[in-house]
Amino acid sequence: MVSDVVELLGAGVSIEEIVRDYYPGLNEEMIREAEMYYKGTFEKNFVGVG
């Protein structure tokens, strides 16, 4: 679900739209935490690649 939320954000869907149209059980704080978690995981896995 974290990657789904991040994909929606990346596609330009607002947090309000995500809560209203896709994940009504989430709130803004949860979505921001999911985004931070995803960014942290991505950076941890790809630092130093290349």
C-alpha positions, 0 to 999 in steps of 0.5 A: 500500500505504501508504494501505491500511495507514493505512486498516486502522489507522484502522479499528482494526486493530492493527499485530500484526493487520496483520502477521499477517493482511494484510501478513506481509512488514511489521514494526511499524517499517515500518507506523509509517513508512508511517503517518508518511509518509502523515501527512506527505504529507497535511499537506503537500498540505492545509495552508492549504486552507479 
